[in-house]
Amino acid sequence: MTRRRLKSQQELEEERQEAKRYLLGNFTLPTDKLLLLYARQSSIKQVLHNVYSALQQTEDLIERGLDLGWTREQITLFVENKLTKDGKIRSVSGTIPIEDREGLSTIVEHVKAGGVGAIMCVDVSRLTRDADLYDATKLAKTCRENHVLIVTNNTVYDFNNPNRDDLSAFIDEAKAAAKFIRDHIKGKMLKNRTKKAKMGRLANGVAPVGLMRDETGDSLVPSPHAPYISALYKRFRQLDADFALLYREVAGKLLFPETKGIEPKSMYLKRIKGGWTIASRLGLKNLLTNFAYDGHLVFNREVVKRNAHPAIVDHSDWLYAFEHLSDTDLDGNDIEKPEKAIRYTQKGSTNNALLAGRRHDGRPVLEGVAGERVHFGLSNWKNVGGAYVIDLRQNNAVGNFIGKVDTDTLDAVVVDRLMLRLEVYKANDFSQNDFTRTMWQQVRDKSMIAAFEKEEETTPATNKLQKDIDDLKTEVARVSRRISVAQDLMSDDELREAYASKARLSKRLAKLEDRQKQQETLEADAKQAEKDIEDAYEQWHGWDIERRRRFIRLVTQSITFKKLAGGWFKLEITWCPFPGIDLCTTEYALIWMRSHPVWTEEDKALLREHFSTDSRSHILHLFYTRTWSSIKTMASELGLKRLTPKKQADTDISKTMCLLDKDIIDMYELSMKEPEQWVWWRQSEIVNGDMGSGAGDRP
């Protein structure tokens, strides 16, 4: 047996140079310009487990750029799979349009701006798997117009070389990448799984909670959680189909206890101590309308075989829930529901929340922190119109309630600080100079111009967005003509693909037209706000709610709201620069709303044991989130009395505060006194104007 000789460093270098000569041929690479590298992985699973692919698209690609003659300073890497605001990895399919991919759309903007010599990626499929070839054609034409090469591991595409048809070669490669998705992933693999499912064998990846795979892996059998699913259906029937009441009963409660070897995987469940509970109303509805619980095999949202495995719910209970909640009939066809009459009024109060709605870029005006959302909701409180409610997000569904503050309180905080800023603006008489125009130009730059940058060599009426819309309209018309003229000559598959292509392009067109409408609305709002700023201080309370909301949207960059602990909330406002007070762009408010935790039987037992004899300080430590007033009230209800001699309290905490309140006050260095309705403190000092001091300002 002969041992294989390892190649020397010199031999490896020679092979490398030979591969380089083969790749480049007669090309002269523009190493005096920028090189933009692009990396993309389609799924979260690939990002987490396919480490080799990640290295090949990042470190290896950078090394290759250096080897081809670029310097490290000239190379910029764009990785599409970044973390989202919620701390999750973003999966990016190659079928996603370029304008919806942050990394690739940024590369295209750099190409149009000039100074870029080449785009480099592992292969063309990283750039696009566009079945319509619209993105591939558009990207190639953009590179040709700006004399930019596209470099892959095997090829250099020079779209300006008259001796080569690189445009056709690039389109063919993109077409092959799209064909792989259509024929292999969506075609062959999906067909095989569908065939397997129709034979009665399990083809889905995850079994619904209450069921699990048998030993062969091809069928479903009841799991230890099956009785809990059955009980859920029976309870729905006992409540006479009162879905809202059932959800209130089960929300946040332990429904599926931990069982050794069984871990339900469903976007409709969330993990809690001891097991799992329902994540949302949508999750409960899907559990109560699942065909699998009646013994039917479902694949790709279609019942492919009935009575394929044992049912875990009584058929009459399952049918009762299905008929009350399902949006489809038993054959899977959509049920046409009668349209409800439009309600123009709502019993109680209307939505006058100042911070309700969305900004022009689609973000909520009032945002939550990562993993949370803030929304307006009607309140059960008397004399209060509504509340801003904080919920925990779970798999895109709203889960646990976190807290709420009435709209009057939160809106008053924002208006209070806005009026102080406008007062400084009026006092310094900035209306007579160019500062106002500059401020609103910054608003436009931040919200609109950056997102819809106008191209240099076009007339003011024709911008980049309009050009994209016109191109898509042309492409939709071309596909429509093809269907109209050649449909008799097309095969069924070709005709089906043509209609699908038209639908995809039309959807993209509608999205861009909606974006254009947002742009036009923002331009109009900004122009109106230039006039409003002169009158806002005196006439604010006479404006209607829509005019106030528009003004708030344009003078703030972001407003974030979060629950701290107990009855404390934190509001953070980032303002657009105001004339005379430019440096103070971010302010914070601590909002204190008295909280009343529910007394449990364990709490009452603890109070009976300690209230009569222990010191007030010790009792407050036992009940960390309760005030002395609430403790005395409960003690009175329980018939408890203090047996210790009356003397001065052994703590300086107010009767209406708890130890949690004191810790929050100490953490944010607030004065030790009764909390006000809200407490302001600032990140930076005010310049060119005094903003005044609010209740409880930092000393």
N, C-alpha and C positions, 0 to 999 in steps of 0.2 A: 504494500500500500504506500503510495507516494504522498508525502505531505505537501499541501498547497503552499507555495511561497507567498509571503506577504509582500505587497508592492511597496517600493521605497517611496520616500517623500517626493523625490524628483519625478518618478513615474506618475504619481498621483497628480502632480502639478502639470505635467505634460498632457495628461488626459483632460484635465480641467481647461487648459488653454485650447485643446482641440475642440472640445464641446463649445467653447466660447466662439471659436472661428466658424464652427458649423452654424451656430445660432445667428451670428451677425452677418456672415457672408460679406457683402460689399457695403454694409451699413456703417455709417459714422454716427455714433450715439451723441446726442446733445448734452454732454456732461458738463457744459458750462451753465446749464439751466437746472431748475428744480426737478427732483424725482419724487413722485407721490406713490406710495405703496398702499395697496388695498387688501384687507383681510376680512373674510366673512365666513361664519359657520351657521348652518341652517337651523339648528335646534339647540336647545339648552343641553340635551344629552350629549351632543357632539362637543360642546364647549367644555363640559365637565369631564368627559371620558376620552375624547380623541385628542390626547395631548400632542401626538406626533403631528397632526394636521395643524394645530395651533403654532407649534414651533416652525413648521415648514412655511407658514404664511407670515410669520413675524421675524424671528431671529434669522432664519435661513434667508429670507427675502432681503433683509437689511444687508447681510453679508454678501449676497449676490450683487446688490446694487453697488457696494464698495468695490467688489471684484471687477465690475464693468466700468469703473472709472469715476463714479460720483464720490464726493466727500460726505462725511457723516452730517455736516451742517446743511448739505443740500437735500438730504433725505427726510421725508416726513411720512410716518406710518399712520394710516387711518384704520382703526379696528372697529367694525360695525357692532360687535357684540359687547356693548357697554352695560354698566349697571343702571337700572331705572331708578326713579325717585324712591320707590319702595324697597330698594336694595336687592332687586331680582335681576338676573341676567336676561338681556334682551335677545330673543331668537329672531333671526332675520333670514327669511326665505329669499332665494334668487328670483322668485316671481314677483316680489314687491316692487312697485314702480320706483324709479330713481329718485323722484322728488320726495318720496316718503322714507328714504334712507338717509339718515343724517350724514354718515361718512361719505358715501358716494356723491350725494348732492353737493357737499362741500368741495369735493375734488373737482366736480364739473364747474363750480363757480370759480375756483382757482385757475382752471384751464382757460375760462373765458376772460379772466382778468389779465392773463399773460404771464410770462416768466417761467412757465412749466415746460420741460422738455419731454417728459415721458410719464406714463402711468404704468406701474408694474404690479402684476398679480400672478398667482400660481398658474391659473388657466382662465379662459374666458367665462366659464361657468360661475366663477366668483363674482364677476361683474353683472351678469344677467342670465336668467333662464326664461326670459320673456317669450311666451308662446306666440304673441302677435308680432314679435321682432320690432316693435315700435321703439322700445328703449335702446336696443342694440343699434338700430339704424341711426337714431338720434345721437347716441354717444359717439359713434364713428364719425358722423358728419361734424360734430362739435370739435373732435380732435383734428379732423382734416382742415377745418377753417382756421384753427389756431396752431397748426403745424406741430402737433403733439403725437408722439409714438405711443403705442400700447405694447408692452413687453410681457410675455409669459415665459414659462419655463422652456417652451419649445419653439416659440415664434416671436418675431418682431413684426408688428403691423405698422407699415408706413402708408398712410392713406393718400399721401401726395406724390408717391413714386409712380411716374407714368409708365414704367416698365413692368409693374406688378399690379394685379387686381386684388389688393389687400382688403378692399372694402367688401368684396364678395366673399373672400376667404373668412373674414371676421364674422360676417352675417351667417355663413354656413356653419361656423363653429358654434355660434350662439343658437342657431336652429337645432343643432345636434344636442346641445345642453338642454334645451326645452323639450326636445323629443324624448330624451331619457326620462324626464319627469313624467311626461304624458304616457309613454309606452311601458316603462318599467315600473316606476313607483305607483302611478295612478292606473296604469293599464294592467300589466302582467301580475304584479303583486296583489293589487286590489281584486282582480278577477279571480285569482287563486283563492284568496281569502273568502270572497263571496261564494265561490263554488263549494268551499269547505263548509261554510255556514249553512248553505242550502241542503247539504247532506246531513245536517243536524249536529255538526261538530262545532265546538266553540272556537270562534276565530277572533274574538275581541281580546284585547290585552288585559283588561281589568274586570273582575267579576263585581257586580253591585253588592253593597253591604247586605248581609243576610244570606248570601250565596257564596260558594267557593268552588274551585275546580276539583273534579274527582281525581283519582290516582292516575288515570290516563291523560288528564289535562284536556280532554275533548268534550267534557260535559260538566254541567253544574249540579251541585248537590247543596242541601241546606247547611249553613254554617251555624255555629253557636249563637249568632246574633239573629237568627231567623225568628224566634219567638218575639223579639222586641219589634220587628217589622210588623208582624201579625197584630200585636197589641196596638200599634200605632193606627192601623186601619180600623180596628174595632172601636178605638176611642173616637176617631173621626165620625163614625156612624152613631155612636152614643151622643155626640154633641150636635146631632142633626145637621151635619155638614157645615158647622160653623168653623171655617178655616182659620179666621183671625183668632178666635178663642183658643183653638188647638195650638196655634203658633205661640201664643202668649204662655200656654202651659209648658211647652217643651223648650222654648228658647233659652239657651244657656244651661239647660239641665242635662245631667248625665243620662244618655239614652242607650249607648252601646258600651258596656263595660270592657275593660281590658281583658283579653283572653289569650292565653299562651299560644303562640304560633299563628294567630289571626290578627291581621292589621288591615282594616278596611281602607281602601284608597279611593276617595271620591272628592270632587271639588265641592260637593254639597255638604260635606262634614268638616268639622274642625276639632282639633285636639284640645281637650281640657283635662284637668286633673282626674285621673281614674278611668279615662276612656275618651269617647267622642260624643259630640252633640251636633245638632243641625246648624249649618253655617248661615242660612238665610231663609226667607220665605220661599224663594225660588227652589231652594234645596228641598224643603218640605213638600212642595207641590210635585217635584219630580219623583220623590220617593213614593208618593201616593198615586202616581200614574204610570209606574214602571211595569211594562208587559212581562218582564222576567219573573216578577213575583207571582204571576198567574201561570207560570210554567212555559212561557213562550220564549223562543230564541230570537233575539234582536241583533241585527248587524247593520251598521251604517244607517241607523235610524229607521230600519225597516224590519217588520216581523217576517223572518225567512222560514220559520218552522214553528207550528203550534204544538203544544204539549210535548216539548222537547226534553223537559226535565221536571222533577216534582215541584208542584206549586207550594209556596210557603205561606200563602194567605188564602183564607176561605174565599171561594170564587164570588159569593154574593157580596162579601165585604169589599173585595177588589173592584167588582163591577160598580158598586155604589160610589166609591171614591172616584173611579175613572169617569163615570157619567157626570159627576158634579164638577170635576176639575180639569179634565183633559181638553186640549184644543183640537184634538183629532177624533175621528171615529175609530171603531175597532179594526178597520182595515188600514188605518194610518192616513186617511184623507183629512185634509183640513176642514174644520167645521165653520161654516159661514155664520157668524154671530150678528144679530141685528145691531145696527149702529145706535148708540145711546144718544139721547138728546144732549146738546151742548149746554153745560151749566155755566151761566154767565156770572152767577153770584155763589158764594159759599156761606153756609150758615156759620155765624161767628164773625170773625174779622177777616179782612182781605190781607193779601201779602203786601205789606208796606215796608218790608225789610230793606234797608238801604243797601246792604251788602249782598243781596240775592242776585242771581244771574251769573253770566260769564263775561270774560273779557273778549276782545276781538280776536285773540289768538286761540280761543277755545278754553283757556284756563278759567277755573272758578274765580270770582272776585275775592271770596273768602276761602282760603285754602287750609287744609289740614296738614299735619306733619306726615312723614313717610308712613304708609300703611293705614292712614286715617282719612276720612273725608268729613267736611262740614257742609251741612245743608239746612235750608229753612224748613221748619215744620210748625204746624199749628200746636198751640200749647193748651193743656188742660187747666192752666192757672187762671184764676179770675183776674179781670182787668188787665190782662196781658194779651196782645195781639198774636204773638207767636214766639218762637225761640230758634236760635241757631243750635243745631244738634250735632254732636260729634259722634261718629260711628267708626267702628273698626272694620277695615276691609279685609275680606278673606276670599282669595281666588276670584276677584272682580265682583263678588257679591257682598252686600252689606251685612255685617255680623253684629257683634256686641255693641250695645249702647254704652257710651263712655261718659257723656255729660251734656248739659245744655245751659245756655244763658239766654234770658229773654232779649228780644230784639231791641227794646227801648234802651236797655243798659248798654249793650255793645255799640249800637248806632250812636248813642250820646257820647261815648268815648271818642269815636272817630271824628264826629262833628266838632267836639270840643277842641281837639288839636288842629283841625282844619281851620276853625275860626281864628285861632291864635296865629297861625301862619298867614292867613289873609290879613289879619290886623297889622302884622309887621310889614306886609307887602304894601298896604294902603298908607301906613305911617311914613314909609320911606319914599312914597310917590314914584314908584318905578314905572308907572304907566306912561311917563313922558319920555322914556328912552327905549332902546331896542331890546331891553332885557326880556320883555314879555314875549316878543316874537322868538327870541332865542330859546326861551323855556319851552314853548309849544313846539318849536322845531325839534327840540330834544325828545319831546313826547312822541312825535311822529317817527323820528329816527329809531327810537327804542321799540315802538310797537308795530311800525309799518314798513318803513323804508328798508330796514335791515332784512325783513322777510320777503319783500317784493322789490328788490333792487332794480332800478331802471337801467337798461342797457345804454351805453354811451352813443352808439351810432344809430339811434332810432329817434323818431320824433317824439315829443312829450306825450302824445296820445297813444303811442304804441309802446308798451313796456314788455318785459320778459313774460309776465303772466299771460298777457293777451296773446303773445306769439305762441305760447304753449297751447292755449285754448284753440287758436286758429289751426295749429298743426293737428290737434286731435280731431277737430271737426272735419278736416280734410280726410283723415284716416278713416273715421267712421263712415263718411260718405263713400270712400273707395270700397270698403268692405260691403256696404249696402248695395252698391252697383254690381259688385261681383256676385252677390247672392241673387240679385234680380235678373242678371243676364245669364248666369251660368248654372243656376240651380238644377235645371233639367239634366245637365251633364255631370253633376257632382254625384259621388257616392253618398250613402247615408252618413258615413263617418265624416266625410269632407263637409257636408252641409251642416252637420251638427257642430263641428269645430268652427265653421264660419259664423254661425249664430252665437256661439259662445264667445268668439273673438269680438264680435260687435257688442255684446253685453259688457264684456270687460272694459273695452274702450269707452263705451258710453258712461260706465260708472266712473271712470277716471275723469271724463269730461265734466260730469256733474259735480264732482268734488272740486275741480279747479274753478268752475263757475261760482260755486259757493264761496270759495276762497276770495275770488274777485269781488263778490258782493260784500264780504267782510271788509275788504280793503276800501271800497267806496264808502261804506258806512263809517269807517274809522276816519277817513278824510273829512267827511261832513261833520262828524262829531268834534274833531280837532278844530275845525274852523269856527264852529259854534262856541267852543270852549274859550277861544281867544276873546270873544265878546263877553262870555259869562264871567270871566275872572274879574272884570271891572265892577260887576254888580253883585257878585256872590256874597260878599260880606253883609251888605245891607238887605238883599232880597232873598237870601237862602230859604227862609221859612215860608216864603210865598211861592216858591217853585213847586211844581208837581214832582211826584216820586221818580218818574222816568228821567226828568232833567237832572235831579240830584244824583241818581245812579250814574248817569253818563259822566257827570263832572268828577265824581269819586273815581270812576274807572280810569280817567285820563290823568288825574293828579297823583295817583298811586301806582307804583310798579308791582307791589304785592302786599297782601294782608294775610297773615298766617295766624291761626288760632289753635291753641292746644290746652288740654287739661293737665294741670300740674299734679295736685293731690287734694283730697278733701273737697273743700268748696272753692279752691283757687284755680284760676285760668290765666293763661298768658296770651296777650295779643301783641303781635309784632307788625308794625306798619313801615314799609319802605316807600318813601315819597319820591315823586319826580322832583328834581331841583326847583326850589322856589327862589325868585330874586331876593338877594340879601341874606339868605340863610342856607346857602348851598351845602354847607358841610353837614348839617343835621338831616341826613336823609333817612335814617332808621330810628324809630322810637318804639318803646315797649310799654305796655300797660299790664299791671297785675290786677285782675278783677276778682273780687271776693264775693261769692254768693253763699249765704249761710246754707250749710248742708245738714240734713237730718237722717243719719244712718238708721236703718230699721233695727229695733231691739229684738234680738233672738232670745230663745229660752236660755241658752248658755250665758248670754250677757246678763240676763235678769238674775240667774243663779249666782253669777260672780258678784253682782251688785248686792244681793242679800248677804253674801258672806263678808263683804268688806266695808259697806257704807257706814254701818253704825260705829265702828271702832277705829278704822284706819284714818290716816291723815288725808287731808284734801289733795296734797301733792301726790301721794301714792295712788289715790283713786284716779286722778287725772292720767297718771302713767298707765294704769290698767286699761283705761278707756281713752286711748290716744287721739281718736278722732271726735270725741264728744266734749261739749262745753260743760262747765259746772252747772249752768242753769238747766240744761237738758238732763243731766244726771239727777239733780234734785227733783225735777218734775217727775221722772220715772220712779224715783224713790218714794215720792208722795203717793203715786198710784199704787205702789206695792205695799204701802203702809209702813215704810221704814223711817226711823228717826235716828238722828245723830246722838250718840251717847257720850261723846268726848266733850269736855268743858268748852264753853264758848271763849274763843280768844282770837287774836288777829290771825288772818290766813297765813299759812306757811308758804305761799307762793304769790308772786306779783301778777299772775295772769288774770285778766279780766274774766268775769263770770260768763261772758258771751264769747269767749275764745277757748280753743282747745290747744293741746301741745303741738299738734300739727301746724296750726296757725302760727305759733311762736317760731317753729323751725323754719317755715317759709319766710317769715319776717326777718329772721336772722340770716338766712341764706342770701336774700336780696338786699340786706343792709338797710331795711326800712326802720322807721321810728317805732319804738315799742309803745303802741297805743291801740285803741279800738280801730279796726280796719274801716276805712271809708268805702264808698261804693266802688271806687277804683283807685289805684295808686300808680302814679307815673314815675318813670325814671328814664334817663336818656343815655344813649351810647356815647355821644360826643357833645361838646359844648356848642352853643349857638354863636355865630359870628355875624357882625353887621346887624345886630338886632337882638333884643331880649325877648325870649318866648314866654316869660313869666313862669310861675311855679304852680304846679297842680297839687292836689291834696297828697301829702305823704311823699313829696319829692325826696330824693336821696340827699342827706345832709352834706 
